[in-house]
Structures are given as structure tokens and as C-alpha cells.
Amino acid sequence: MKAKFIRKHYYNYYGVTTVILEYEYREHTYTVEENLSKGNEPLSWQHKNAQSYIDEIIERETKIDGVGPSKIKPTVDEALNELFKFWEA
């Protein structure tokens, strides 16, 4: 899946210009930046790392959603029923 370009920002700090590119990938946003006065990590590496991180986040969310909250702990109704049983005893 390709990232969608959103916008470009220029940031100038003490004569050093940095270009910040904002992208959207799988409904998450991320930025990559390029310092125009000196070399930095290539943009392709920054894209790859950011997209891999987003993929990990989505995978973790999917695993958690697949388990379901009712299987991890009792629902509110179940917890209230247990509480009422405790009070009645």
C-alpha cells in the first residue's frame, strides 16, 4: 500500500532549512524530514521505518480486537452480578 502525500512544511532554524513531509498511510499520519544543509537518513529509509511501525501498531490492535474484551475480563453485567451475589451472601 502506498502512502498519500498530505503537505510539505519548511522549517528554518538558525539558517538551517529542514523540509518536513507529512504522509498518510493506512489511516495514520507520519512525517519524514530532510535537512537541506547536511545529509541525513535517506527519505526512503524514513518511509520504510515509519510504515513498518504503523503496520506493527495495526497488527497489535487487530490481535487485541480479535481476542475481545469479554474474553479477557468479565463484562460489566457479569461483574455486577458477582458483586450482588457477594452482598447477598
N, CA, C and O of each residue as an XYZ file, in Angstrom:
356
protein
N       0.846     -1.178      0.000
C       0.000      0.000      0.000
C       0.889      1.239      0.000
O       1.891      1.296      0.714
N       0.518      2.215     -0.798
C       1.305      3.433     -0.896
C       0.803      4.487      0.083
O      -0.375      4.530      0.438
N       1.724      5.324      0.501
C       1.374      6.439      1.371
C       0.847      7.596      0.532
O       1.254      7.792     -0.613
N      -0.060      8.352      1.124
C      -0.649      9.502      0.445
C       0.009     10.775      0.979
O       0.034     11.010      2.188
N       0.538     11.592      0.070
C       1.168     12.857      0.457
C       0.112     13.828      0.945
O      -0.924     14.000      0.302
N       0.372     14.474      2.097
C      -0.588     15.434      2.647
C      -0.092     16.866      2.461
O      -0.770     17.685      1.841
N       1.098     17.169      3.001
C       1.613     18.537      2.874
C       3.112     18.590      3.118
O       3.725     17.640      3.605
N       3.679     19.740      2.759
C       5.105     19.987      2.939
C       5.273     21.233      3.806
O       4.612     22.248      3.586
N       6.163     21.144      4.790
C       6.474     22.271      5.670
C       7.952     22.605      5.517
O       8.782     21.711      5.350
N       8.275     23.882      5.573
C       9.663     24.314      5.628
C       9.908     24.873      7.014
O       9.136     25.694      7.508
N      10.978     24.430      7.635
C      11.318     24.868      8.970
C      12.733     25.424      8.925
O      13.668     24.706      8.568
N      12.904     26.696      9.282
C      14.212     27.335      9.236
C      14.623     27.710     10.657
O      13.946     28.492     11.325
N      15.734     27.146     11.105
C      16.207     27.382     12.458
C      17.689     27.705     12.399
O      18.504     26.844     12.067
N      18.038     28.941     12.719
C      19.424     29.428     12.661
C      20.074     29.160     11.314
O      21.216     28.704     11.251
N      19.371     29.434     10.267
C      19.912     29.297      8.923
C      19.911     27.892      8.367
O      20.338     27.679      7.232
N      19.440     26.926      9.140
C      19.375     25.541      8.686
C      17.930     25.269      8.270
O      17.012     25.346      9.087
N      17.744     24.953      6.997
C      16.404     24.700      6.496
C      16.126     23.204      6.488
O      16.910     22.409      5.968
N      15.002     22.844      7.069
C      14.563     21.463      7.099
C      13.211     21.385      6.407
O      12.319     22.195      6.659
N      13.075     20.406      5.541
C      11.810     20.171      4.863
C      11.130     19.002      5.564
O      11.717     17.929      5.705
N       9.895     19.212      6.000
C       9.132     18.170      6.671
C       7.975     17.786      5.759
O       7.148     18.622      5.397
N       7.933     16.519      5.398
C       6.892     15.998      4.520
C       5.942     15.145      5.349
O       6.375     14.253      6.078
N       4.657     15.418      5.236
C       3.654     14.691      6.005
C       2.883     13.759      5.070
O       2.458     14.153      3.984
N       2.715     12.511      5.519
C       2.040     11.484      4.721
C       0.971     10.782      5.551
O       0.991     10.821      6.781
N       0.041     10.142      4.852
C      -0.963      9.296      5.491
C      -0.795      7.887      4.946
O      -0.704      7.679      3.736
N      -0.754      6.922      5.859
C      -0.581      5.517      5.500
C      -1.491      4.688      6.380
O      -1.345      4.691      7.602
N      -2.426      3.982      5.775
C      -3.366      3.117      6.491
C      -4.075      3.869      7.621
O      -4.184      3.382      8.746
N      -4.553      5.074      7.282
C      -5.305      5.945      8.188
C      -4.489      6.459      9.375
O      -5.069      6.883     10.374
N      -3.170      6.430      9.287
C      -2.276      7.003     10.288
C      -1.383      8.012      9.567
O      -1.034      7.811      8.403
N      -1.015      9.084     10.244
C      -0.118     10.065      9.638
C       1.289      9.894     10.201
O       1.482      9.483     11.345
N       2.250     10.221      9.369
C       3.647     10.228      9.805
C       4.399     11.284      9.018
O       3.919     11.755      7.987
N       5.576     11.657      9.498
C       6.392     12.665      8.818
C       7.777     12.112      8.546
O       8.287     11.260      9.273
N       8.364     12.619      7.484
C       9.770     12.385      7.183
C      10.389     13.759      6.994
O       9.709     14.705      6.595
N      11.663     13.867      7.277
C      12.283     15.183      7.161
C      13.645     15.096      6.491
O      14.360     14.098      6.575
N      13.957     16.188      5.829
C      15.238     16.284      5.137
C      15.878     17.606      5.502
O      15.286     18.668      5.310
N      17.085     17.539      6.028
C      17.846     18.727      6.356
C      18.605     19.128      5.100
O      19.467     18.383      4.633
N      18.297     20.289      4.552
C      18.883     20.686      3.271
C      20.341     21.092      3.375
O      21.033     21.120      2.357
N      20.839     21.410      4.570
C      22.226     21.853      4.687
C      23.201     20.703      4.901
O      24.398     20.873      4.673
N      22.731     19.552      5.329
C      23.616     18.400      5.514
C      22.827     17.128      5.288
O      21.597     17.130      5.342
N      23.519     16.072      5.040
C      22.857     14.803      4.782
C      22.256     14.207      6.042
O      22.727     14.461      7.151
N      21.228     13.423      5.863
C      20.625     12.697      6.968
C      20.145     11.354      6.443
O      20.423     10.999      5.297
N      19.439     10.618      7.254
C      18.939      9.315      6.842
C      18.097      9.484      5.571
O      17.242     10.367      5.514
N      18.327      8.658      4.565
C      17.574      8.806      3.312
C      16.062      8.746      3.547
O      15.581      8.038      4.432
N      15.339      9.498      2.742
C      13.885      9.552      2.887
C      13.252      8.176      2.721
O      12.275      7.855      3.396
N      13.807      7.364      1.824
C      13.239      6.024      1.612
C      13.324      5.191      2.889
O      12.403      4.433      3.191
N      14.415      5.322      3.640
C      14.547      4.595      4.900
C      13.538      5.105      5.917
O      12.928      4.323      6.647
N      13.365      6.433      5.961
C      12.413      7.008      6.901
C      10.993      6.530      6.591
O      10.231      6.199      7.500
N      10.641      6.496      5.293
C       9.326      5.993      4.895
C       9.155      4.536      5.331
O       8.140      4.163      5.919
N      10.158      3.731      5.034
C      10.074      2.301      5.350
C       9.920      2.081      6.853
O       9.094      1.274      7.279
N      10.708      2.790      7.658
C      10.640      2.638      9.110
C       9.289      3.095      9.667
O       8.711      2.427     10.524
N       8.793      4.225      9.183
C       7.511      4.737      9.668
C       6.371      3.805      9.282
O       5.484      3.542     10.093
N       6.387      3.304      8.057
C       5.321      2.411      7.611
C       5.381      1.072      8.340
O       4.339      0.491      8.645
N       6.575      0.578      8.623
C       6.711     -0.660      9.394
C       6.152     -0.485     10.803
O       5.492     -1.376     11.338
N       6.425      0.670     11.391
C       5.913      0.956     12.728
C       4.381      0.995     12.723
O       3.740      0.444     13.619
N       3.802      1.642     11.722
C       2.344      1.704     11.608
C       1.764      0.307     11.413
O       0.738     -0.025     12.007
N       2.414     -0.515     10.583
C       1.955     -1.889     10.381
C       1.956     -2.663     11.698
O       1.031     -3.431     11.961
N       2.989     -2.471     12.531
C       3.056     -3.144     13.837
C       1.912     -2.703     14.734
O       1.285     -3.526     15.401
N       1.639     -1.396     14.750
C       0.550     -0.872     15.584
C      -0.773     -1.496     15.163
O      -1.551     -1.937     16.008
N      -1.029     -1.533     13.860
C      -2.285     -2.087     13.360
C      -2.377     -3.574     13.669
O      -3.449     -4.072     14.012
N      -1.260     -4.289     13.549
C      -1.255     -5.725     13.858
C      -1.580     -5.964     15.327
O      -2.350     -6.869     15.652
N      -0.997     -5.157     16.223
C      -1.282     -5.302     17.654
C      -2.738     -4.990     17.954
O      -3.379     -5.699     18.730
N      -3.269     -3.925     17.341
C      -4.678     -3.580     17.555
C      -5.584     -4.713     17.075
O      -6.588     -5.020     17.718
N      -5.240     -5.326     15.961
C      -6.034     -6.421     15.411
C      -6.014     -7.625     16.346
O      -7.044     -8.263     16.561
N      -4.848     -7.937     16.899
C      -4.752     -9.065     17.826
C      -5.590     -8.819     19.066
O      -6.272     -9.724     19.546
N      -5.543     -7.607     19.585
C      -6.321     -7.275     20.782
C      -7.805     -7.335     20.464
O      -8.580     -7.877     21.253
N      -8.221     -6.789     19.318
C      -9.636     -6.818     18.935
C     -10.099     -8.242     18.678
O     -11.257     -8.568     18.939
N      -9.217     -9.097     18.173
C      -9.588    -10.476     17.888
C      -9.885    -11.267     19.143
O     -10.714    -12.177     19.124
N      -9.214    -10.929     20.237
C      -9.443    -11.627     21.497
C     -10.775    -11.195     22.086
O     -11.523    -12.022     22.607
N     -11.072     -9.921     22.006
C     -12.338     -9.406     22.520
C     -12.266     -9.128     24.007
O     -11.698     -9.921     24.757
N     -12.826     -8.027     24.442
C     -12.736     -7.668     25.853
C     -13.479     -8.630     26.764
O     -13.070     -8.819     27.910
N     -14.562     -9.247     26.291
C     -15.316    -10.143     27.164
C     -14.544    -11.425     27.465
O     -14.822    -12.090     28.463
N     -13.589    -11.777     26.624
C     -12.803    -12.979     26.864
C     -11.631    -12.696     27.799
O     -11.094    -13.614     28.419
N     -11.239    -11.445     27.900
C     -10.127    -11.080     28.769
C     -10.598    -10.921     30.206
O      -9.950    -11.404     31.135
N     -11.730    -10.241     30.386
C     -12.263     -9.989     31.720
C     -13.778    -10.019     31.637
O     -14.340     -9.949     30.544
N     -14.449    -10.122     32.780
C     -15.915    -10.187     32.725
C     -16.511     -8.865     32.229
O     -15.921     -7.796     32.385
N     -17.684     -8.974     31.633
C     -18.388     -7.777     31.202
C     -18.909     -7.043     32.424
O     -18.834     -7.559     33.539
N     -19.430     -5.858     32.227
C     -19.953     -5.061     33.339
C     -21.116     -5.797     34.011
O     -21.206     -5.843     35.238
N     -21.997     -6.366     33.200
C     -23.132     -7.097     33.778
C     -22.668     -8.280     34.620
O     -23.192     -8.515     35.709
N     -21.687     -9.024     34.117
C     -21.167    -10.170     34.871
C     -20.525     -9.715     36.176
O     -20.699    -10.358     37.211
N     -19.798     -8.630     36.132
C     -19.147     -8.121     37.340
C     -20.176     -7.656     38.360
O     -20.020     -7.904     39.556
N     -21.239     -6.975     37.893
C     -22.283     -6.536     38.814
C     -23.018     -7.721     39.429
O     -23.327     -7.710     40.620
N     -23.299     -8.741     38.621
C     -23.951     -9.939     39.153
C     -23.107    -10.586     40.245
O     -23.645    -11.009     41.268
N     -21.803    -10.669     40.044
C     -20.917    -11.241     41.060
C     -20.924    -10.386     42.321
O     -20.908    -10.914     43.434
N     -20.947     -9.060     42.147
C     -20.972     -8.169     43.299
C     -22.268     -8.340     44.094
O     -22.241     -8.408     45.323
N     -23.394     -8.408     43.394
C     -24.676     -8.587     44.079
C     -24.726     -9.920     44.806
O     -25.241     -9.993     45.921
N     -24.201    -10.977     44.195
C     -24.150    -12.292     44.854
C     -23.310    -12.213     46.124
O     -23.660    -12.813     47.141
N     -22.206    -11.477     46.069
C     -21.331    -11.319     47.230
C     -22.060    -10.603     48.345
O     -21.958    -11.002     49.505
N     -22.801     -9.545     48.015
C     -23.520     -8.779     49.038
C     -24.646     -9.602     49.663
O     -24.915     -9.482     50.858
N     -25.309    -10.446     48.849
C     -26.422    -11.234     49.355
C     -25.946    -12.368     50.263
O     -26.721    -12.840     51.096
N     -24.733    -12.807     50.134
C     -24.234    -13.949     50.914
C     -23.911    -13.582     52.337
O     -23.482    -14.436     53.113
